[in-house]
Amino acid sequence: MSASVDAIAAPEPRAAVRTTATIRVGLVGCGAFARFSMARYRALPGVTIQAVADIDPAAAQRAAAELEAGVLAPEALLVAPDIDLVYIATPPATHFHQARLAIEAGKHVLVEKPLATTVADAETLAVLAEREGRCCVANLVERYNPLADAVRDVIRSNLLGDLVHGLFVNDAADEGLGPGHWFWNRSVSGGIFVEHGVHFFDLVASWLGHGEVVAAARSVRPPRPGCGNGGPTAVEEQVMCTCRYAPSGAASRTVDPACGDGNGHAGVLFHFEHGFHQPSRMDRQEMRLVFERGELRLFDWVPTHGELRALLDDAAVAATADLLPAASVRRVDRYEGDARHVRGRFRGFDASGLVEITFTVGKDKLGIYGDVVRDLAADQIAWIRDPAHRRRLTEAESVASVAMACAADRMALAAG
Ligand SMILES: NC(=O)c1ccc[n+]([C@@H]2O[C@H](COP(=O)([O-])OP(=O)(O)OC[C@H]3O[C@@H](n4cnc5c(N)ncnc54)[C@H](O)[C@@H]3O)[C@@H](O)[C@H]2O)c1
């Protein structure tokens, strides 16, 4: 049930928090992802896993044995006096209610994505967390990837010129998502934009700031009778949306209003596609950022490596390579004399050649996934210990990702 944001009183000064003591973590929802995350949290200095809870007693017992923690009933864990931070890793529709109970009991909360399945609920949690001086962010790990920092630096450097548009295509596996899985039930998951798309709305927002959804659509898999529980029901399997972000780059920020017909919109269009329909061995993702002088691509849904191909002068090649981890430069073509002069978007620039730069964080997907899960928790715990610590992800950004997802979902449903 949603609570009105107005019903929550204005924020008061943040309550004092324990600065040096061990942070005692309680887990609610001992499923597949929680067990992956908890193994990383457990390795953080000054953190102990106090108790776990699940509506499935066998799941709770298994996690408790793995984590050497106690077992409590979910409602008891959310308010237990000896827990400082609750990690909520249940299916999305339960996040709001559980997070609210925990914050009201004085806990900090790390909520699995999405923060909530409606904007009103997400906003309510953020307001409540601020009033109580507590943490309540969603586990939006993408912005903690070193490649996310590198891409942000490339965009801000303007070395490739302005960003013109972006594209993220996520052809994800559904092999582990049988017909009875909660993922397909929109009243539990919130739909693909909300359950999954929030990660990428947040990642792109970390590069380009606030965006707006301008178009969206979805497709459903027709009923497949005879394939088991849930199979006879049609399920949403593919969603797409296009969003607009503020222009990137100095040149676009100084657009002469006398240019153009005045009827268009300046800004960067970014297209997101998420589908869950592939065998696990064909699971694949690609992010493409197209700039005036070339393009940058990232691979995997937690990106592990990327490629950049651009027309650059020698100084820009060196400066770009400096921004990318473990960069390896290959000169594809070299230009001399007049061939050095290149034009695009009514502008000219010089390029000494066409280069390809590959880069990598030097770990496989699971290795980086573990790192970003750990780093997000460490960042939030640093803030819990010291409110002056500047977090990379806040409640406001967690809410913003839900707002984008819900706007896209509404538009996709309206499109039929
Ligand atoms: N941040 C990420 O990269 C990432 C990756 C995968 C999943 N997730 C998120 O993690 C959450 C869980 O996903 P999962 O794949 O682990 O699901 P899962 O189905 O494997 O696990 C969910 C667990 O919660 C338990 N549960 C359900 N309702 C409960 C309740 N009311 N109280 C207590 N326990 C309850 C279930 O019994 C189950 O053990 C989802 O929100 C999902 O979107 C995040």
The ligand as a Gaussian input file, in Angstrom:
#p B3LYP/6-31G(d) Opt

LIG

0 1
 N       21.370000      -5.666000      -7.879000
 C       21.436000      -6.675000      -8.749000
 O       22.316000      -6.708000      -9.602000
 C       20.417000      -7.803000      -8.664000
 C       20.606000      -9.009000      -9.339000
 C       19.639000      -9.999000      -9.211000
 C       18.503000      -9.780000      -8.447000
 N       18.343000      -8.586000      -7.833000
 C       17.148000      -8.290000      -7.022000
 O       17.182000      -9.059000      -5.837000
 C       15.862000      -9.327000      -5.387000
 C       15.716000     -10.826000      -5.202000
 O       15.983000     -11.473000      -6.421000
 P       16.454000     -12.991000      -6.462000
 O       16.791000     -13.276000      -7.868000
 O       17.454000     -13.272000      -5.412000
 O       15.059000     -13.696000      -6.093000
 P       14.831000     -15.137000      -5.435000
 O       13.437000     -15.518000      -5.805000
 O       15.953000     -16.065000      -5.770000
 O       14.919000     -14.846000      -3.866000
 C       13.922000     -14.146000      -3.155000
 C       13.862000     -14.723000      -1.740000
 O       12.960000     -13.923000      -0.978000
 C       12.119000     -14.762000      -0.233000
 N       10.897000     -14.022000       0.073000
 C        9.854000     -13.744000      -0.762000
 N        8.954000     -12.986000      -0.120000
 C        9.438000     -12.755000       1.120000
 C        8.963000     -12.028000       2.247000
 N        7.806000     -11.361000       2.201000
 N        9.720000     -12.021000       3.366000
 C       10.896000     -12.698000       3.416000
 N       11.389000     -13.417000       2.394000
 C       10.669000     -13.435000       1.248000
 C       11.911000     -15.982000      -1.097000
 O       11.504000     -17.100000      -0.341000
 C       13.312000     -16.153000      -1.698000
 O       14.142000     -16.950000      -0.884000
 C       14.933000      -8.739000      -6.451000
 O       14.518000      -7.454000      -6.061000
 C       15.823000      -8.616000      -7.680000
 O       15.420000      -7.586000      -8.560000
 C       19.282000      -7.609000      -7.912000

